[in-house]
């Protein structure tokens, strides 16, 4: 985890978990494991990075998680890179 502020707003974390539900079962399984492991310790920066990743399409997100491609363009922030590494590790 980064040294940023802990995301203490439980309602915001719940909404984020709901938003992370994906159309592809593979993505949904990874997101469920991610939240089960990290939800209580997410920082504001982690939430910002996850927001960027969730803006991507399901296929693009799955390719990133599986390491078939790397983040580029506007989504390639340090926060998104950190969260992507967390997703790849679950």
Backbone atoms as SQL, in Angstrom:
CREATE TABLE atoms (id INTEGER PRIMARY KEY, chain TEXT, resi INTEGER, resn TEXT, atom TEXT, x REAL, y REAL, z REAL);
INSERT INTO atoms VALUES
  (1, 'A', 1, 'UNK', 'N', 0.832, -1.181, 0.000),
  (2, 'A', 1, 'UNK', 'CA', 0.000, 0.000, 0.000),
  (3, 'A', 1, 'UNK', 'C', 0.875, 1.242, 0.000),
  (4, 'A', 2, 'UNK', 'N', 0.326, 2.279, -0.525),
  (5, 'A', 2, 'UNK', 'CA', 1.053, 3.537, -0.547),
  (6, 'A', 2, 'UNK', 'C', 0.938, 4.227, 0.800),
  (7, 'A', 3, 'UNK', 'N', 1.637, 5.322, 0.938),
  (8, 'A', 3, 'UNK', 'CA', 1.602, 6.071, 2.178),
  (9, 'A', 3, 'UNK', 'C', 0.477, 7.085, 2.229),
  (10, 'A', 4, 'UNK', 'N', -0.468, 7.034, 1.286),
  (11, 'A', 4, 'UNK', 'CA', -1.545, 7.998, 1.229),
  (12, 'A', 4, 'UNK', 'C', -2.575, 7.792, 2.326),
  (13, 'A', 5, 'UNK', 'N', -3.540, 8.684, 2.346),
  (14, 'A', 5, 'UNK', 'CA', -4.593, 8.629, 3.356),
  (15, 'A', 5, 'UNK', 'C', -5.484, 7.415, 3.129),
  (16, 'A', 6, 'UNK', 'N', -5.833, 6.761, 4.215),
  (17, 'A', 6, 'UNK', 'CA', -6.733, 5.612, 4.144),
  (18, 'A', 6, 'UNK', 'C', -8.112, 6.071, 3.694),
  (19, 'A', 7, 'UNK', 'N', -8.729, 5.305, 2.814),
  (20, 'A', 7, 'UNK', 'CA', -10.078, 5.610, 2.346),
  (21, 'A', 7, 'UNK', 'C', -11.056, 5.115, 3.408),
  (22, 'A', 8, 'UNK', 'N', -11.401, 6.000, 4.344),
  (23, 'A', 8, 'UNK', 'CA', -12.187, 5.618, 5.510),
  (24, 'A', 8, 'UNK', 'C', -13.690, 5.624, 5.265),
  (25, 'A', 9, 'UNK', 'N', -14.135, 6.154, 4.146),
  (26, 'A', 9, 'UNK', 'CA', -15.562, 6.240, 3.861),
  (27, 'A', 9, 'UNK', 'C', -16.083, 4.878, 3.412),
  (28, 'A', 10, 'UNK', 'N', -16.712, 4.166, 4.343),
  (29, 'A', 10, 'UNK', 'CA', -17.185, 2.813, 4.056),
  (30, 'A', 10, 'UNK', 'C', -18.214, 2.805, 2.929),
  (31, 'A', 11, 'UNK', 'N', -19.083, 3.797, 2.891),
  (32, 'A', 11, 'UNK', 'CA', -20.102, 3.867, 1.840),
  (33, 'A', 11, 'UNK', 'C', -19.447, 4.035, 0.472),
  (34, 'A', 12, 'UNK', 'N', -18.398, 4.851, 0.398),
  (35, 'A', 12, 'UNK', 'CA', -17.691, 5.037, -0.878),
  (36, 'A', 12, 'UNK', 'C', -17.033, 3.738, -1.317),
  (37, 'A', 13, 'UNK', 'N', -16.445, 3.010, -0.366),
  (38, 'A', 13, 'UNK', 'CA', -15.828, 1.731, -0.716),
  (39, 'A', 13, 'UNK', 'C', -16.874, 0.725, -1.191),
  (40, 'A', 14, 'UNK', 'N', -18.052, 0.726, -0.566),
  (41, 'A', 14, 'UNK', 'CA', -19.136, -0.171, -1.001),
  (42, 'A', 14, 'UNK', 'C', -19.586, 0.170, -2.419),
  (43, 'A', 15, 'UNK', 'N', -19.726, 1.470, -2.711),
  (44, 'A', 15, 'UNK', 'CA', -20.117, 1.886, -4.067),
  (45, 'A', 15, 'UNK', 'C', -19.049, 1.485, -5.071),
  (46, 'A', 16, 'UNK', 'N', -17.798, 1.603, -4.686),
  (47, 'A', 16, 'UNK', 'CA', -16.707, 1.218, -5.573),
  (48, 'A', 16, 'UNK', 'C', -16.750, -0.285, -5.853),
  (49, 'A', 17, 'UNK', 'N', -17.005, -1.078, -4.829),
  (50, 'A', 17, 'UNK', 'CA', -17.112, -2.529, -5.018),
  (51, 'A', 17, 'UNK', 'C', -18.262, -2.844, -5.978),
  (52, 'A', 18, 'UNK', 'N', -19.385, -2.161, -5.826),
  (53, 'A', 18, 'UNK', 'CA', -20.520, -2.377, -6.716),
  (54, 'A', 18, 'UNK', 'C', -20.151, -1.984, -8.147),
  (55, 'A', 19, 'UNK', 'N', -19.488, -0.852, -8.307),
  (56, 'A', 19, 'UNK', 'CA', -19.083, -0.387, -9.637),
  (57, 'A', 19, 'UNK', 'C', -18.092, -1.343, -10.287),
  (58, 'A', 20, 'UNK', 'N', -17.319, -2.066, -9.488),
  (59, 'A', 20, 'UNK', 'CA', -16.302, -2.976, -10.005),
  (60, 'A', 20, 'UNK', 'C', -16.890, -4.278, -10.546),
  (61, 'A', 21, 'UNK', 'N', -18.186, -4.492, -10.344),
  (62, 'A', 21, 'UNK', 'CA', -18.806, -5.690, -10.921),
  (63, 'A', 21, 'UNK', 'C', -18.715, -5.589, -12.430),
  (64, 'A', 22, 'UNK', 'N', -18.226, -6.634, -13.053),
  (65, 'A', 22, 'UNK', 'CA', -17.931, -6.587, -14.477),
  (66, 'A', 22, 'UNK', 'C', -18.776, -7.589, -15.257),
  (67, 'A', 23, 'UNK', 'N', -18.843, -7.384, -16.568),
  (68, 'A', 23, 'UNK', 'CA', -19.578, -8.283, -17.436),
  (69, 'A', 23, 'UNK', 'C', -18.858, -9.596, -17.669),
  (70, 'A', 24, 'UNK', 'N', -17.548, -9.581, -17.645),
  (71, 'A', 24, 'UNK', 'CA', -16.762, -10.808, -17.832),
  (72, 'A', 24, 'UNK', 'C', -16.557, -11.488, -16.485),
  (73, 'A', 25, 'UNK', 'N', -16.882, -12.760, -16.407),
  (74, 'A', 25, 'UNK', 'CA', -16.737, -13.515, -15.169),
  (75, 'A', 25, 'UNK', 'C', -15.303, -13.449, -14.647),
  (76, 'A', 26, 'UNK', 'N', -14.321, -13.529, -15.536),
  (77, 'A', 26, 'UNK', 'CA', -12.920, -13.507, -15.121),
  (78, 'A', 26, 'UNK', 'C', -12.588, -12.216, -14.380),
  (79, 'A', 27, 'UNK', 'N', -13.030, -11.089, -14.918),
  (80, 'A', 27, 'UNK', 'CA', -12.797, -9.803, -14.255),
  (81, 'A', 27, 'UNK', 'C', -13.531, -9.745, -12.925),
  (82, 'A', 28, 'UNK', 'N', -14.755, -10.237, -12.906),
  (83, 'A', 28, 'UNK', 'CA', -15.552, -10.207, -11.688),
  (84, 'A', 28, 'UNK', 'C', -14.878, -11.022, -10.584),
  (85, 'A', 29, 'UNK', 'N', -14.325, -12.160, -10.926),
  (86, 'A', 29, 'UNK', 'CA', -13.640, -12.990, -9.935),
  (87, 'A', 29, 'UNK', 'C', -12.403, -12.289, -9.380),
  (88, 'A', 30, 'UNK', 'N', -11.629, -11.665, -10.254),
  (89, 'A', 30, 'UNK', 'CA', -10.432, -10.949, -9.812),
  (90, 'A', 30, 'UNK', 'C', -10.825, -9.776, -8.912),
  (91, 'A', 31, 'UNK', 'N', -11.847, -9.033, -9.319),
  (92, 'A', 31, 'UNK', 'CA', -12.283, -7.886, -8.517),
  (93, 'A', 31, 'UNK', 'C', -12.785, -8.325, -7.148),
  (94, 'A', 32, 'UNK', 'N', -13.507, -9.421, -7.095),
  (95, 'A', 32, 'UNK', 'CA', -13.996, -9.928, -5.809),
  (96, 'A', 32, 'UNK', 'C', -12.829, -10.273, -4.899),
  (97, 'A', 33, 'UNK', 'N', -11.845, -10.978, -5.430),
  (98, 'A', 33, 'UNK', 'CA', -10.661, -11.317, -4.619),
  (99, 'A', 33, 'UNK', 'C', -9.912, -10.063, -4.198),
  (100, 'A', 34, 'UNK', 'N', -9.790, -9.093, -5.109),
  (101, 'A', 34, 'UNK', 'CA', -9.113, -7.831, -4.808),
  (102, 'A', 34, 'UNK', 'C', -9.783, -7.140, -3.617),
  (103, 'A', 35, 'UNK', 'N', -11.105, -6.985, -3.686),
  (104, 'A', 35, 'UNK', 'CA', -11.806, -6.302, -2.605),
  (105, 'A', 35, 'UNK', 'C', -11.776, -7.106, -1.318),
  (106, 'A', 36, 'UNK', 'N', -11.893, -8.410, -1.412),
  (107, 'A', 36, 'UNK', 'CA', -11.814, -9.229, -0.197),
  (108, 'A', 36, 'UNK', 'C', -10.474, -9.032, 0.505),
  (109, 'A', 37, 'UNK', 'N', -9.432, -8.849, -0.266),
  (110, 'A', 37, 'UNK', 'CA', -8.088, -8.719, 0.306),
  (111, 'A', 37, 'UNK', 'C', -7.743, -7.285, 0.704),
  (112, 'A', 38, 'UNK', 'N', -8.137, -6.313, -0.110),
  (113, 'A', 38, 'UNK', 'CA', -7.631, -4.952, 0.062),
  (114, 'A', 38, 'UNK', 'C', -8.651, -3.896, 0.464),
  (115, 'A', 39, 'UNK', 'N', -9.934, -4.181, 0.430),
  (116, 'A', 39, 'UNK', 'CA', -10.937, -3.128, 0.613),
  (117, 'A', 39, 'UNK', 'C', -10.712, -2.291, 1.870),
  (118, 'A', 40, 'UNK', 'N', -10.435, -2.918, 2.981),
  (119, 'A', 40, 'UNK', 'CA', -10.322, -2.173, 4.240),
  (120, 'A', 40, 'UNK', 'C', -9.049, -1.337, 4.332),
  (121, 'A', 41, 'UNK', 'N', -8.093, -1.571, 3.429),
  (122, 'A', 41, 'UNK', 'CA', -6.841, -0.823, 3.509),
  (123, 'A', 41, 'UNK', 'C', -6.600, 0.086, 2.301),
  (124, 'A', 42, 'UNK', 'N', -7.590, 0.251, 1.436),
  (125, 'A', 42, 'UNK', 'CA', -7.414, 1.116, 0.270),
  (126, 'A', 42, 'UNK', 'C', -7.200, 2.560, 0.696),
  (127, 'A', 43, 'UNK', 'N', -6.305, 3.229, 0.004),
  (128, 'A', 43, 'UNK', 'CA', -6.067, 4.650, 0.234),
  (129, 'A', 43, 'UNK', 'C', -6.861, 5.465, -0.782),
  (130, 'A', 44, 'UNK', 'N', -6.934, 6.759, -0.552),
  (131, 'A', 44, 'UNK', 'CA', -7.569, 7.644, -1.533),
  (132, 'A', 44, 'UNK', 'C', -6.888, 7.502, -2.893),
  (133, 'A', 45, 'UNK', 'N', -5.566, 7.358, -2.905),
  (134, 'A', 45, 'UNK', 'CA', -4.826, 7.207, -4.157),
  (135, 'A', 45, 'UNK', 'C', -5.169, 5.888, -4.840),
  (136, 'A', 46, 'UNK', 'N', -5.329, 4.826, -4.051),
  (137, 'A', 46, 'UNK', 'CA', -5.720, 3.533, -4.616),
  (138, 'A', 46, 'UNK', 'C', -7.093, 3.630, -5.275),
  (139, 'A', 47, 'UNK', 'N', -8.009, 4.324, -4.606),
  (140, 'A', 47, 'UNK', 'CA', -9.357, 4.492, -5.151),
  (141, 'A', 47, 'UNK', 'C', -9.291, 5.267, -6.468),
  (142, 'A', 48, 'UNK', 'N', -8.462, 6.296, -6.536),
  (143, 'A', 48, 'UNK', 'CA', -8.308, 7.061, -7.773),
  (144, 'A', 48, 'UNK', 'C', -7.748, 6.175, -8.885),
  (145, 'A', 49, 'UNK', 'N', -6.773, 5.347, -8.560),
  (146, 'A', 49, 'UNK', 'CA', -6.206, 4.432, -9.555),
  (147, 'A', 49, 'UNK', 'C', -7.224, 3.410, -10.018),
  (148, 'A', 50, 'UNK', 'N', -7.996, 2.878, -9.098),
  (149, 'A', 50, 'UNK', 'CA', -9.017, 1.901, -9.458),
  (150, 'A', 50, 'UNK', 'C', -10.097, 2.545, -10.317),
  (151, 'A', 51, 'UNK', 'N', -10.456, 3.785, -10.008),
  (152, 'A', 51, 'UNK', 'CA', -11.426, 4.508, -10.840),
  (153, 'A', 51, 'UNK', 'C', -10.963, 4.565, -12.291),
  (154, 'A', 52, 'UNK', 'N', -9.684, 4.843, -12.493),
  (155, 'A', 52, 'UNK', 'CA', -9.150, 4.903, -13.858),
  (156, 'A', 52, 'UNK', 'C', -9.253, 3.546, -14.551),
  (157, 'A', 53, 'UNK', 'N', -8.927, 2.495, -13.825),
  (158, 'A', 53, 'UNK', 'CA', -8.991, 1.159, -14.414),
  (159, 'A', 53, 'UNK', 'C', -10.427, 0.749, -14.719),
  (160, 'A', 54, 'UNK', 'N', -11.356, 1.120, -13.853),
  (161, 'A', 54, 'UNK', 'CA', -12.753, 0.747, -14.061),
  (162, 'A', 54, 'UNK', 'C', -13.391, 1.501, -15.220),
  (163, 'A', 55, 'UNK', 'N', -12.763, 2.576, -15.657),
  (164, 'A', 55, 'UNK', 'CA', -13.263, 3.314, -16.816),
  (165, 'A', 55, 'UNK', 'C', -12.966, 2.577, -18.120),
  (166, 'A', 56, 'UNK', 'N', -12.108, 1.572, -18.073),
  (167, 'A', 56, 'UNK', 'CA', -11.743, 0.800, -19.259),
  (168, 'A', 56, 'UNK', 'C', -12.800, -0.256, -19.551),
  (169, 'A', 57, 'UNK', 'N', -12.840, -0.714, -20.781),
  (170, 'A', 57, 'UNK', 'CA', -13.748, -1.789, -21.154),
  (171, 'A', 57, 'UNK', 'C', -13.315, -3.111, -20.537),
  (172, 'A', 58, 'UNK', 'N', -14.239, -4.059, -20.476),
  (173, 'A', 58, 'UNK', 'CA', -13.957, -5.347, -19.856),
  (174, 'A', 58, 'UNK', 'C', -12.793, -6.082, -20.512),
  (175, 'A', 59, 'UNK', 'N', -12.768, -6.134, -21.837),
  (176, 'A', 59, 'UNK', 'CA', -11.695, -6.838, -22.533),
  (177, 'A', 59, 'UNK', 'C', -10.348, -6.194, -22.290),
  (178, 'A', 60, 'UNK', 'N', -10.311, -4.881, -22.330),
  (179, 'A', 60, 'UNK', 'CA', -9.068, -4.147, -22.090),
  (180, 'A', 60, 'UNK', 'C', -8.577, -4.371, -20.661),
  (181, 'A', 61, 'UNK', 'N', -9.502, -4.337, -19.709),
  (182, 'A', 61, 'UNK', 'CA', -9.130, -4.559, -18.314),
  (183, 'A', 61, 'UNK', 'C', -8.588, -5.973, -18.116),
  (184, 'A', 62, 'UNK', 'N', -9.244, -6.968, -18.706),
  (185, 'A', 62, 'UNK', 'CA', -8.767, -8.342, -18.574),
  (186, 'A', 62, 'UNK', 'C', -7.370, -8.496, -19.172),
  (187, 'A', 63, 'UNK', 'N', -7.134, -7.902, -20.337),
  (188, 'A', 63, 'UNK', 'CA', -5.796, -7.961, -20.940),
  (189, 'A', 63, 'UNK', 'C', -4.747, -7.349, -20.023),
  (190, 'A', 64, 'UNK', 'N', -5.083, -6.260, -19.348),
  (191, 'A', 64, 'UNK', 'CA', -4.149, -5.637, -18.416),
  (192, 'A', 64, 'UNK', 'C', -3.882, -6.552, -17.226),
  (193, 'A', 65, 'UNK', 'N', -4.931, -7.101, -16.650),
  (194, 'A', 65, 'UNK', 'CA', -4.776, -7.967, -15.483),
  (195, 'A', 65, 'UNK', 'C', -3.938, -9.192, -15.820),
  (196, 'A', 66, 'UNK', 'N', -4.164, -9.753, -16.999),
  (197, 'A', 66, 'UNK', 'CA', -3.430, -10.956, -17.411),
  (198, 'A', 66, 'UNK', 'C', -2.028, -10.647, -17.941),
  (199, 'A', 67, 'UNK', 'N', -1.675, -9.366, -18.043),
  (200, 'A', 67, 'UNK', 'CA', -0.350, -8.977, -18.498),
  (201, 'A', 67, 'UNK', 'C', -0.179, -9.077, -20.002),
  (202, 'A', 68, 'UNK', 'N', -1.272, -9.148, -20.739),
  (203, 'A', 68, 'UNK', 'CA', -1.198, -9.192, -22.206),
  (204, 'A', 68, 'UNK', 'C', -0.851, -7.834, -22.794),
  (205, 'A', 69, 'UNK', 'N', -1.081, -6.802, -22.003),
  (206, 'A', 69, 'UNK', 'CA', -0.734, -5.436, -22.414),
  (207, 'A', 69, 'UNK', 'C', -0.450, -4.621, -21.169),
  (208, 'A', 70, 'UNK', 'N', 0.086, -3.432, -21.372),
  (209, 'A', 70, 'UNK', 'CA', 0.405, -2.532, -20.269),
  (210, 'A', 70, 'UNK', 'C', -0.438, -1.274, -20.393),
  (211, 'A', 71, 'UNK', 'N', -0.584, -0.581, -19.281),
  (212, 'A', 71, 'UNK', 'CA', -1.308, 0.684, -19.279),
  (213, 'A', 71, 'UNK', 'C', -0.599, 1.704, -20.141),
  (214, 'A', 72, 'UNK', 'N', -1.377, 2.505, -20.844),
  (215, 'A', 72, 'UNK', 'CA', -0.800, 3.596, -21.620),
  (216, 'A', 72, 'UNK', 'C', -1.783, 4.754, -21.634),
  (217, 'A', 73, 'UNK', 'N', -1.360, 5.844, -22.172),
  (218, 'A', 73, 'UNK', 'CA', -2.223, 7.012, -22.285),
  (219, 'A', 73, 'UNK', 'C', -2.583, 7.601, -20.934),
  (220, 'A', 74, 'UNK', 'N', -3.760, 8.199, -20.863),
  (221, 'A', 74, 'UNK', 'CA', -4.215, 8.889, -19.664),
  (222, 'A', 74, 'UNK', 'C', -4.458, 7.984, -18.476),
  (223, 'A', 75, 'UNK', 'N', -4.670, 6.691, -18.725),
  (224, 'A', 75, 'UNK', 'CA', -4.925, 5.762, -17.617),
  (225, 'A', 75, 'UNK', 'C', -3.647, 5.364, -16.896),
  (226, 'A', 76, 'UNK', 'N', -2.500, 5.640, -17.478),
  (227, 'A', 76, 'UNK', 'CA', -1.220, 5.163, -16.937),
  (228, 'A', 76, 'UNK', 'C', -0.674, 6.079, -15.851),
  (229, 'A', 77, 'UNK', 'N', -1.448, 6.310, -14.820),
  (230, 'A', 77, 'UNK', 'CA', -0.990, 7.104, -13.684),
  (231, 'A', 77, 'UNK', 'C', -0.272, 6.190, -12.692),
  (232, 'A', 78, 'UNK', 'N', 0.555, 6.746, -11.824),
  (233, 'A', 78, 'UNK', 'CA', 1.202, 5.904, -10.808),
  (234, 'A', 78, 'UNK', 'C', 0.187, 5.158, -9.938),
  (235, 'A', 79, 'UNK', 'N', -0.936, 5.807, -9.640),
  (236, 'A', 79, 'UNK', 'CA', -1.959, 5.166, -8.818),
  (237, 'A', 79, 'UNK', 'C', -2.576, 3.972, -9.541),
  (238, 'A', 80, 'UNK', 'N', -2.883, 4.143, -10.826),
  (239, 'A', 80, 'UNK', 'CA', -3.462, 3.047, -11.607),
  (240, 'A', 80, 'UNK', 'C', -2.451, 1.915, -11.764),
  (241, 'A', 81, 'UNK', 'N', -1.181, 2.255, -11.963),
  (242, 'A', 81, 'UNK', 'CA', -0.133, 1.225, -12.076),
  (243, 'A', 81, 'UNK', 'C', -0.052, 0.410, -10.787),
  (244, 'A', 82, 'UNK', 'N', -0.118, 1.084, -9.649),
  (245, 'A', 82, 'UNK', 'CA', -0.037, 0.403, -8.358),
  (246, 'A', 82, 'UNK', 'C', -1.230, -0.537, -8.165),
  (247, 'A', 83, 'UNK', 'N', -2.439, -0.063, -8.472),
  (248, 'A', 83, 'UNK', 'CA', -3.630, -0.893, -8.316),
  (249, 'A', 83, 'UNK', 'C', -3.591, -2.065, -9.302),
  (250, 'A', 84, 'UNK', 'N', -3.111, -1.822, -10.513),
  (251, 'A', 84, 'UNK', 'CA', -2.981, -2.908, -11.481),
  (252, 'A', 84, 'UNK', 'C', -2.051, -3.993, -10.947),
  (253, 'A', 85, 'UNK', 'N', -0.960, -3.600, -10.334),
  (254, 'A', 85, 'UNK', 'CA', -0.050, -4.594, -9.728),
  (255, 'A', 85, 'UNK', 'C', -0.755, -5.371, -8.629),
  (256, 'A', 86, 'UNK', 'N', -1.590, -4.701, -7.853),
  (257, 'A', 86, 'UNK', 'CA', -2.355, -5.378, -6.800),
  (258, 'A', 86, 'UNK', 'C', -3.333, -6.374, -7.415),
  (259, 'A', 87, 'UNK', 'N', -4.025, -5.958, -8.497),
  (260, 'A', 87, 'UNK', 'CA', -4.966, -6.842, -9.160),
  (261, 'A', 87, 'UNK', 'C', -4.263, -8.066, -9.738),
  (262, 'A', 88, 'UNK', 'N', -3.096, -7.849, -10.311),
  (263, 'A', 88, 'UNK', 'CA', -2.346, -8.969, -10.882),
  (264, 'A', 88, 'UNK', 'C', -1.878, -9.944, -9.805),
  (265, 'A', 89, 'UNK', 'N', -1.751, -9.460, -8.588),
  (266, 'A', 89, 'UNK', 'CA', -1.257, -10.304, -7.497),
  (267, 'A', 89, 'UNK', 'C', -2.311, -11.120, -6.776),
  (268, 'A', 90, 'UNK', 'N', -3.589, -10.864, -7.083),
  (269, 'A', 90, 'UNK', 'CA', -4.628, -11.627, -6.376),
  (270, 'A', 90, 'UNK', 'C', -4.954, -12.817, -7.159);
